Amino acid sequence: MAGRVHPRFAQVFALLVYLSIGPCLAIPRTASTSFQMLTPLVGGDAMRQLIYSIVFFAAAFFVALHPEKLTSWLGRILCPTLIVLIFVLFFGCLFHPVAEHYGVPTADYASLPSLTGILDGYQTMDTLAALNFGAVIALNIRDYGIEDEQQVRRSTIRAGWIAGAMLLLIYAMLTHVGALSGAAWPGGSTGADTLSNIASGLFGPVGQVLLAAIFVIACFNTCVGLIACVGQYFHELLPRIPYPAIAAFFAAASMIISNIGLAGIIRLSTPVLNAIYPVAIVLIALSFLPKPEKHCAVYRLCIAFTAVQSIAAAFPIPVVSPLLRTLPLSALGFGWLIPAAVGLLIGLLVPKKAEKA
């Protein structure tokens, strides 16, 4: 998709995305997040975090050494286990509700729930990962002996729909659990606090073990998938360096970064994601245009205008940033919508001859 803007842009954008979902942000966060859920059980001092991160990334590295086997290891063992544990938490809350009604939304969720949810959703990096996980899915499909490209494409699309439906179901269950927890234990500052409260309230000390298992398995699955995905990309970019060496480097780098803690990683990731995410969203939206090869100007202008606004909003630039803050929706974090719409309109009006010139 990014290649429809410009080949050089595609290279730079792909590099930024892979570094973001790789060793710079997402992979280190898998260890930090899962360790945070273990701290009530094992303690949270720096030495324990270091030991945990070493074991966590060593295990993830060895599993990621064989990306074509991820379906067998993750899909047949860890993912079903994770889903079962989430169902246990959900049904425990369903049959033994901890509150009679949902809690009252707090802060921005009370007035702008959808917009706030989208902005907070940047931290999941799901959209950035989705842009690149198709390669890993296709590799696993080919491992089953399917070589026809049309069949691989159809199977990948089918897998995407199934995964999307499962995610919708799981997030709906977690939403129900979280809303009840907010009523029973108001004041929780993070999703981790919310889930920890309800797990302990439903199952006592066992609940904390259940929740820790959910987070460790979920984060481990994500970590393995990301190491495999990012490792394959950089192996194709630098074919002289063997894939195991690249995977080992990213696992080691992520282990080091993870020890700055979850709060530190989120602090670093917020401006970066605020700059990259709008571009990714617009790029995906443009992919639904019919006959995209005929809309080069639309791609280039939409992405250029969006990138200027999102970068200036995330990283203060003298003169430019104050000017762009006056755009509608800018105060809400969606100032890039107007530039994207302007780019779309101008791009559609550009004559085809001028596009080719």
N, C-alpha and C positions, 0 to 999 in steps of 0.2 A: 504493500500500500504506500509506504513512504517513498518508494521509487517513482511514483506518479508525480511527486513534487519535484524531485531532482535526485539523480544518483548520489551526489555528494551528501545531500541532506539525509538520504536513506542510510548512508554509512554512519554519519554522525549521530543521528537519532537512535539508530539501532545500538550503537555503542553506549550512549547515555542510558538507554532502557536496560540493557544487559548489566551495566555496572550498578544501576539502581536496584534491580531485582536480584543482583548477585552479591559480591563481597562488600559493597559499600553500605547497603541499607537492609535489604530484605533477609538475606541469609543470616547475618549476625543477629537480627531480631528474633529469628526462630529459637535460638538458644536462650537469649535474654528473656523472652516471654515465657517459655516453658520453665526456666529456672525460677522466675518470680512466683509461679504457682507451686513450686516445690519448697519455697522458703519456709512456709509454716510447718513443714514436716522435717526438713533437714537443716534449717538455719540459712541465713543469707549473707554470711561474711564473704570477703573477697576471695579467700583461698578455696572455699567450697565452690564458688562460682567458677573459678579457674579450672578446678578439677572436673566439674560437670561439663564445662565447655569443651575440654580436651576429649573426654569420653564421647560426648554428643557428636562432635564433628568427625572424630575418628570413625565412629560407627556409620555416620552418614556418608563419609568418603568411600568406605568399603562397599556399601550398597550401590552408590552412584558409579562405581567402576564399571558396572554392566548396565548401562541405561536401557538396553533392549530387554532386560529382564525385570524392569520396574513393574510391569503388569502382574507378574507372578508374585513378586515380593510384597509390593504395596497393595495392589488391587485385590489380591486373594487373601491376604493376612491382615495387614495393618488397617486398611481402610474399612473393611467390614467390622473389625474390632472397635474402631473409632465410632462408627455409626451406631453400633449396639450400645456403647457407653452413653452416647448422647440421648438415645431413646430411653435408657434407664433414667436419666436425669429428667427428661421431659415427662415420662409417664408417672414418675414419682411426684412431680409437681401437679400433673393432671388429676391424679386420684387422691392426692393429699395436698390440696392447694394451701399455700402459706398465707394467702390473703383472699378476701372476698371480691376484690376489684383491683384493677390496674392502678399503679402509682401515678402521681401527678408529674407530667413532664417538667424538667427543670431547664433553666437558662434558655438558650436559643431554641431548644427542642419544643418549648411551649409555644413560641410564636412562628418559627420557621422550621418545622420538623423535616420537611423534604430537603430543603437546601442545606440545612445543617448536616443531615445524614449523608448527602452526597459529598460534602467537603470532608467530613470525618472519614468517609469511605476511601478517600485518597490514601489514607495510611495503610489500607489493606494491600494496596498495589496489585489488586486482582486484574485490573484492566491492563496494566503494563505486562503482567505475566501472561495474560491471555493472548497478547500480540505475538508471543514467541513460543508458547507451549505446544502449538500445533506440530512443531518439528519432532518433539519427543513422542507425541501421540502417534504420529505417522510412522516413526521408527519402530514402535511397539507393534503396530498393525502389520508392518512388513515382516516382523519377526514371526508372525503366524503364517507366513508363506504367501501373503497377498502382495503381488508385485504390480498389478495393473493400476496405473495412476488414477483412473476414474474411480475404481473401487476403493482405493486408499482414501481419496477425497470424500467419497460418500460415507465411508466408515468413520472418518474423522468428524464429519458434520454430525453424524448420528451420535457419536460419543459426546460431542459438545452439547447436544440437546438433552441427552440423558444426564450428563453432569450438571447442566443448568437446572433441570427439574429437581435433582437431588439437593443442590445448593438452596434452591427456593424453599424446599420443604424443611431443611435443617435450619435455615435462618428464620423461618416462620416459627419453628419450635423454640428456638433460642429467644426470639422476640417475646413470645408468650411467657417464657420462664423469667426473662429479665423484667418485664412489666410487672409481674406479680412480686418479684423480689424487691422492686422499687417501692412498692406499697408496704411490704412487711419490714424492710430495712431501709428507710429513706436516708439519703446522705451519702450513698456510695459514690465515690468520685470516678471510678473506672468500671469498665465491663468486667474486669477480673474481680473487683470487689463484689459486684452484683452476683456473679456466679458463685463466688466463694461463700457468700452469705447463704444463698439458697441451698447449696450442696450440704453445708454444715447443718442448716436448719432441718433439712429433710432426713439426712442419713447420719448425723453426728460426725465423729472423727472419720468414719469410713467415707463420708461425703467428700472430705478434703482429698483423700486418696483417689477417689473416683474422678474428681475434677483435675487433679494433677495428671492422672493417666490420660484423660482426654486431651489436655494441652500438650503433653509430651509427645503423644502419638501424632496429633495433628501437626505440630511444629516439625517433628522428625520427617513426616511424609513430605511436607513442603520443602524442607531443607534438601532432602535427597533429590526431589524433582528439579529444584533450582540449580543445584550443583551440576546435575546432568545436562540441563538445558543450556546454562551459561558455558559450561565446559565444552560442549559440542560446538557452540557458536565460535568460541575463541580458537578451538582446534581447527575449524574450517578457515578462520581468519589467519591463523599461524600454523599451517600444516606441518611444519618442521618440528614443532613441539608436540610430543605425544599427549593424547587425551589424559592419561593418568597423571602426568606431571601438572597439567593445567588444573585438573580437579583437585589435586593435592594442594596446589598453591592457593586456590580460592578457599578451600576448607581451612587452611592455616590462617590466611588473612582474615577470614570471617571470625575465626576463633578469637583472634586478638581483638578485633573491633567489638565483638560481643561483650567483652569484659568492661566496657565503659558503662554498661547498664542500659536497661530499656528506656529510661527517661532521657538519657543522653542521646541515644540513637534517634528517638522521636524528635528531639530538639533539632538534630542535624537534618533529619529527613523532611521536616515540614516545608521549608522554603524550596528545597529541590523538587519535591512532589508538586507543590503549587505551581512551579514553573513548567514541569513536564506534562502533568496530567491533562490540562486543557488541550494541549496539542494532540495527545493520544485520543482524547474523546472526539475532537473534530475530525481527526484522521479516520476513525472508525465510522463516524456519521457519514463522511463523504464516500465511504466504500459502498454505501447503498444507492448512490447515484447510478442511474442506468447508463451503460456504455461509458464507464469512467475514463477510458482512453481518449474520449472526445472532450474532456473537461479539464485539460491541463492547467488552464488559467485559473479555474475555480480552486483546484488543489493548491496551487502556488500562492494565490492571494489569501485564501482562507488561512492557510497554515502560517504564512508570513505575518499577517495581522494578529492572529491569535498568539503567536510566539512572542512578538514584541510586547503585547500587553501582559501576558502571563509572566514573562521574565522580569519586566519592570515592576510588576506588583510583588513578586517574590523577593527580588534583590533590588533595593533602592538605587535608582539611577538619577542623578541630579537633573532637574528640569523635566525629564521624561516621566518619571514616576508620579510627581505631583500633578502633572497634566492629565495623565491617564486615570488618576483617582477620581476625576470629575465625571467619568463615564457612568451612565446608569448601571446599577447593580454592582458597581465596583466595591462598595462598602460591604456587600454581602459575599464577596469572593467570586462573583461571576461577571466581572467587568469584561472578560474576554468574549462574551456572547455577542455584543454589539460589533466589535471588530470582525469577528467570524462571519456575522451576517452581512456586513458591508463587503467583505472579501468575496462572499458567495454571489452577491448581487453584481458587483463589478465584473467578476469572472464570467458570469453568464452573459454579460453584455459585450465582452471582448469579442471582436470578430475573429473567426477561425483563421483568417489570413494573418492577423496580427499575432495570434498564438504561435503560429509556425515560424514567424519571422525571427 
